[in-house]
């Protein structure tokens, strides 16, 4: 079976971190999102993965390659924004013409059972099967109304006031090739606004409720929440990869230290500190409630508390980074800097 990851947007809601880094390479407890998604798709029987991309596509081509974690990877590159349906039309040459295929949004982390979705899709002879998740506040998602037998009776994109349902689109679909006939032949188009409501009216669309974990990391708050909850619950079985002696260092769980990272003497780490790969934390520094991207160096005697630090950042010694601070990738913070709460550092 083949699968398509929709990641063609510009990740504007993840700026400034996404200015230099594609969303699919964002670390989730130190693991690139693309690796989590490939592993999830592989568990669902998908070993041929198409990435529908635009922003920083050349970097993805170089870093992801043609094979990853045992799966074959192809890129379908948009030269202009095509919405959520247009990329499927563009990638049709990579998909099977006579078999259902999997489509997932490129900003979710979940354990949705894709094999079960495929089974149900075939059993119902559906044109589309959509994973659904119950949320307390459906304002930012499409509201879905189900019949008792699981057929989707109504699909309303981001109009919860018109529906009492708290079931929303979870961003994972099984689509039959015939769905391509409902996508306009040119220009941008939307699955949620144009295609799915029509299929629901025709009675050929089914939904499956998901009761496991599900995170939407398309916004900064959701990204932080996913990292911290996964870290605390060890859903990915993340364990510190300590290198060298841990003498003279203080750590409060939970914390994660990625491969190739080094924590020097006198460091206080955690709780809720996530160091991605190849991170250096200098002597007598403190890192708590923070996510540090790969290849970043934190100098001596620094305090990093409740911050998001991008990749290849250098933080000079004796600096203090306050809560809610976001430092874009590839930035140098001068020694002795004091960055106040909720600041965004771009240059």
C-alpha positions as CSV (number, residue, x, y, z in Angstrom):
1,X,0.0,0.0,0.0
2,X,1.1,3.6,-0.7
3,X,0.8,6.6,1.5
4,X,1.0,10.4,1.1
5,X,2.1,12.9,3.7
6,X,0.6,16.4,3.2
7,X,3.3,18.8,4.1
8,X,3.1,21.4,1.4
9,X,2.4,24.5,3.5
10,X,4.9,27.1,4.7
11,X,4.4,26.2,8.4
12,X,3.7,29.8,9.2
13,X,2.2,29.0,12.6
14,X,5.5,27.4,13.6
15,X,7.6,30.5,12.8
16,X,10.3,31.5,13.5
17,X,11.5,27.9,14.0
18,X,10.2,26.9,10.6
19,X,12.0,29.7,8.7
20,X,15.1,27.5,8.5
21,X,13.7,24.1,9.2
22,X,10.9,22.1,7.4
23,X,8.1,21.0,9.7
24,X,8.8,17.3,8.9
25,X,12.3,17.6,10.4
26,X,11.1,19.2,13.7
27,X,12.2,17.0,16.6
28,X,9.6,15.3,18.8
29,X,11.4,14.3,22.0
30,X,14.5,14.3,19.9
31,X,13.2,12.2,17.0
32,X,12.5,13.9,13.7
33,X,8.7,14.1,13.0
34,X,9.3,12.4,9.6
35,X,10.7,9.3,11.3
36,X,7.7,9.0,13.6
37,X,5.4,9.3,10.6
38,X,7.3,6.8,8.5
39,X,7.2,4.3,11.4
40,X,3.5,4.9,11.9
41,X,2.7,4.4,8.2
42,X,4.9,1.2,8.2
43,X,2.9,-0.2,11.0
44,X,-0.2,0.5,8.9
45,X,1.3,-1.5,6.0
46,X,2.6,1.4,4.0
47,X,6.2,1.2,2.8
48,X,6.0,3.5,-0.2
49,X,5.7,7.1,1.1
50,X,5.2,10.2,-1.0
51,X,6.0,13.6,0.6
52,X,3.8,16.4,-0.8
53,X,6.1,19.4,-0.1
54,X,6.9,22.9,-1.0
55,X,8.7,24.9,1.7
56,X,12.4,24.0,1.9
57,X,11.8,20.9,-0.3
58,X,15.5,20.7,-1.3
59,X,16.6,20.3,2.3
60,X,14.0,17.5,2.7
61,X,15.4,15.8,-0.4
62,X,18.9,15.9,1.0
63,X,18.2,14.9,4.6
64,X,15.4,12.4,4.1
65,X,16.8,10.7,0.9
66,X,15.1,8.0,-1.2
67,X,15.0,5.4,1.5
68,X,14.4,5.9,5.2
69,X,13.7,3.4,8.0
70,X,13.1,0.7,5.4
71,X,10.5,2.7,3.4
72,X,10.9,4.1,-0.1
73,X,10.5,7.8,-0.3
74,X,9.5,10.0,-3.2
75,X,8.9,13.8,-3.2
76,X,6.0,15.5,-5.0
77,X,6.9,19.1,-5.1
78,X,4.4,21.9,-5.4
79,X,5.5,25.0,-7.2
80,X,2.5,26.9,-5.8
81,X,0.2,26.3,-2.8
82,X,-2.4,23.7,-3.7
83,X,-4.4,23.4,-0.5
84,X,-5.1,19.9,0.9
85,X,-6.7,18.3,-2.2
86,X,-4.5,19.7,-4.9
87,X,-1.4,17.9,-3.7
88,X,-3.2,14.6,-4.0
89,X,-4.0,15.4,-7.6
90,X,-0.4,16.4,-8.2
91,X,1.0,13.1,-6.7
92,X,-1.4,10.8,-8.5
93,X,1.4,9.4,-10.7
94,X,3.0,8.0,-7.6
95,X,-0.2,6.3,-6.3
96,X,-2.0,3.1,-7.2
97,X,-4.7,3.6,-9.8
98,X,-6.8,0.7,-8.6
99,X,-6.0,0.4,-4.8
100,X,-6.9,2.6,-1.8
101,X,-4.1,4.7,-0.5
102,X,-3.4,6.4,2.8
103,X,-3.2,10.2,3.2
104,X,-2.1,11.9,6.5
105,X,-1.5,15.5,7.4
106,X,2.1,16.3,8.1
107,X,1.6,17.8,11.5
108,X,0.1,15.1,13.6
109,X,1.6,12.6,16.0
110,X,-0.7,9.7,16.8
111,X,-1.2,5.9,17.1
112,X,-4.3,5.8,14.9
113,X,-4.7,2.2,13.6
114,X,-4.3,2.6,9.9
115,X,-4.7,-1.2,9.2
116,X,-8.1,-1.1,10.9
117,X,-9.0,1.9,8.9
118,X,-8.1,0.1,5.6
119,X,-10.1,-2.9,6.7
120,X,-13.2,-0.9,7.5
121,X,-12.8,1.1,4.2
122,X,-12.9,-2.0,2.1
123,X,-15.7,-3.6,4.2
124,X,-17.9,-0.5,3.6
125,X,-16.8,-0.1,-0.1
126,X,-16.2,3.5,0.9
127,X,-14.7,6.3,-1.3
128,X,-13.2,7.9,1.8
129,X,-12.7,6.8,5.4
130,X,-11.7,9.5,7.9
131,X,-10.1,9.0,11.4
132,X,-12.1,11.0,14.0
133,X,-11.1,12.3,17.4
134,X,-13.2,13.8,20.2
135,X,-12.0,17.2,21.4
136,X,-13.4,19.6,24.0
137,X,-13.1,22.6,21.8
138,X,-13.7,21.9,18.1
139,X,-13.4,25.5,17.0
140,X,-10.2,25.1,14.9
141,X,-11.2,21.7,13.4
142,X,-13.8,20.4,11.0
143,X,-16.9,19.1,12.8
144,X,-18.2,15.7,11.8
145,X,-21.7,14.2,12.3
146,X,-21.9,10.3,12.3
147,X,-24.8,8.0,11.8
148,X,-25.2,5.1,14.3
149,X,-23.5,2.7,11.8
150,X,-20.5,5.0,11.3
151,X,-21.3,6.7,8.0
152,X,-20.4,10.4,7.9
153,X,-23.7,12.3,7.5
154,X,-22.2,15.8,7.5
155,X,-18.7,17.2,7.2
156,X,-18.4,20.9,8.2
157,X,-15.0,22.5,8.0
158,X,-14.4,24.7,11.1
159,X,-18.1,25.6,11.7
160,X,-18.8,23.9,15.1
161,X,-21.6,26.4,15.9
162,X,-23.7,24.6,13.3
163,X,-23.2,21.2,14.9
164,X,-23.4,19.7,18.4
165,X,-20.7,17.1,17.5
166,X,-17.3,17.3,19.2
167,X,-15.9,14.7,16.8
168,X,-13.3,16.3,14.5
169,X,-11.2,15.4,11.5
170,X,-8.0,13.8,12.9
171,X,-6.0,14.2,9.6
172,X,-5.7,10.6,8.6
173,X,-7.6,9.2,5.6
174,X,-8.0,6.1,3.4
175,X,-9.0,7.2,-0.1
176,X,-10.1,5.2,-3.1
177,X,-8.7,6.3,-6.4
178,X,-12.2,7.5,-7.5
179,X,-11.8,10.4,-5.1
180,X,-9.4,12.0,-7.6
181,X,-12.4,12.6,-9.9
182,X,-13.8,15.0,-7.3
183,X,-10.7,17.1,-7.2
184,X,-10.5,20.1,-9.7
185,X,-7.9,19.5,-12.4
186,X,-6.0,22.8,-11.7
187,X,-5.4,25.3,-8.9
188,X,-5.7,24.9,-5.2
189,X,-8.5,23.0,-3.6
190,X,-9.5,21.7,-0.2
191,X,-10.4,18.2,0.9
192,X,-12.2,19.6,3.9
193,X,-14.2,22.3,2.2
194,X,-14.9,21.0,-1.3
195,X,-14.4,17.2,-1.5
196,X,-15.4,15.7,1.8
197,X,-18.7,17.6,2.2
198,X,-19.7,16.4,-1.2
199,X,-18.8,12.8,-0.4
200,X,-20.7,13.0,2.8
201,X,-23.8,14.1,1.0
202,X,-23.4,11.1,-1.4
203,X,-23.3,8.7,1.6
204,X,-19.9,7.2,0.5
205,X,-17.8,8.5,3.4
206,X,-17.2,6.7,6.7
207,X,-15.6,7.6,10.0
208,X,-13.7,5.8,12.6
209,X,-13.4,7.1,16.2
210,X,-9.9,7.0,17.6
211,X,-9.4,6.6,21.4
212,X,-5.6,6.6,21.6
213,X,-3.2,9.5,21.6
214,X,-3.3,12.3,19.1
215,X,-1.5,15.6,18.9
216,X,-1.7,18.4,16.3
217,X,1.7,20.1,16.3
218,X,0.9,22.6,13.6
219,X,1.1,25.5,16.1
220,X,3.7,26.3,18.7
221,X,1.5,25.6,21.7
222,X,0.5,22.2,20.3
223,X,4.1,21.4,19.4
224,X,5.2,22.1,23.0
225,X,2.3,20.2,24.5
226,X,3.1,17.1,22.4
227,X,6.7,17.1,23.4
228,X,6.1,17.5,27.1
229,X,3.3,15.0,27.3
230,X,5.1,12.4,25.3
231,X,8.2,12.9,27.4
232,X,6.2,12.5,30.7
233,X,4.3,9.5,29.5
234,X,7.2,7.9,27.7
235,X,5.0,7.0,24.8
236,X,8.0,6.8,22.5
237,X,10.0,5.0,25.2
238,X,12.5,7.9,25.1
239,X,15.5,7.3,27.4
240,X,18.4,9.5,28.1
241,X,21.4,8.6,25.9
242,X,24.1,9.7,28.4
243,X,27.7,9.9,27.2
244,X,30.5,9.9,29.7
245,X,30.3,10.0,33.5
246,X,27.3,11.7,35.1
247,X,29.3,12.8,38.1
248,X,28.8,16.3,39.3
249,X,25.6,16.8,37.2
250,X,22.1,17.1,38.6
251,X,19.1,15.9,36.7
252,X,15.4,15.8,37.6
253,X,13.2,13.5,35.5
254,X,11.7,13.6,33.1
255,X,14.4,14.7,30.7
256,X,15.7,13.5,27.4
257,X,19.3,13.7,26.1
258,X,19.7,12.9,22.4
259,X,22.4,11.0,20.7
260,X,25.8,12.8,20.5
261,X,24.8,15.4,23.1
262,X,27.1,16.4,26.0
263,X,26.3,17.8,29.4
264,X,29.2,19.2,31.3
265,X,29.9,19.2,35.0
266,X,27.7,21.2,37.3
267,X,24.8,21.3,35.0
268,X,21.3,21.1,36.4
269,X,18.9,19.5,33.9
270,X,15.2,19.1,34.1
271,X,12.5,18.6,34.8
272,X,11.0,18.6,31.3
273,X,14.2,19.3,29.5
274,X,14.5,17.9,26.0
275,X,17.9,18.0,24.3
276,X,17.9,16.8,20.7
277,X,20.9,15.3,19.0
278,X,24.4,16.8,19.4
279,X,23.5,19.5,21.9
280,X,26.2,20.9,24.2
281,X,25.3,22.3,27.7
282,X,28.2,24.1,29.3
283,X,29.3,23.9,32.9
284,X,27.0,25.1,35.7
285,X,24.1,25.9,33.3
286,X,20.5,25.1,34.1
287,X,17.9,23.9,31.5
288,X,14.3,23.3,32.5
289,X,10.9,23.1,30.8
290,X,12.6,23.6,27.4
291,X,13.1,22.1,24.0
292,X,16.5,22.4,22.4
293,X,16.9,21.6,18.8
294,X,19.9,19.7,17.4
295,X,23.5,21.1,17.1
296,X,22.9,23.9,19.5
297,X,25.5,25.0,22.1
298,X,24.6,26.5,25.4
299,X,27.5,28.2,27.1
300,X,28.7,28.1,30.7
301,X,26.5,29.4,33.6
302,X,23.4,29.9,31.5
303,X,19.8,29.6,32.6
304,X,17.3,28.4,30.0
305,X,13.8,28.1,31.5
306,X,10.6,27.3,29.5
307,X,12.1,28.2,26.1
308,X,12.2,26.9,22.6
309,X,15.7,27.0,21.0
310,X,16.1,26.3,17.3
311,X,18.9,24.3,15.6
312,X,22.5,25.4,15.3
313,X,22.0,28.2,17.9
314,X,24.9,29.4,20.0
315,X,24.1,30.9,23.4
316,X,26.9,32.8,25.0
317,X,27.9,32.1,28.6
318,X,26.2,33.8,31.5
319,X,23.0,34.3,29.5
320,X,19.5,34.0,30.8
321,X,16.6,32.9,28.6
322,X,13.1,33.4,30.1
323,X,9.9,31.5,29.8
324,X,8.1,31.6,26.5
325,X,11.1,32.7,24.6
326,X,11.6,31.4,21.1
327,X,15.0,31.6,19.4
328,X,15.0,31.0,15.7
329,X,17.5,28.5,14.2
330,X,21.1,29.4,13.3
331,X,21.3,32.4,15.7
332,X,24.1,33.5,18.0
333,X,23.1,35.0,21.3
334,X,25.9,37.2,22.8
335,X,27.4,36.3,26.2
336,X,25.7,37.9,29.2
337,X,22.4,38.3,27.3
338,X,19.1,38.6,29.2
339,X,16.1,37.6,27.1
340,X,12.9,38.4,28.9
341,X,9.7,36.3,28.9
342,X,7.8,35.7,25.6
343,X,10.4,37.3,23.4
344,X,11.0,36.0,19.9
345,X,14.6,36.2,18.7
346,X,14.9,36.3,14.9
347,X,18.4,37.7,14.3
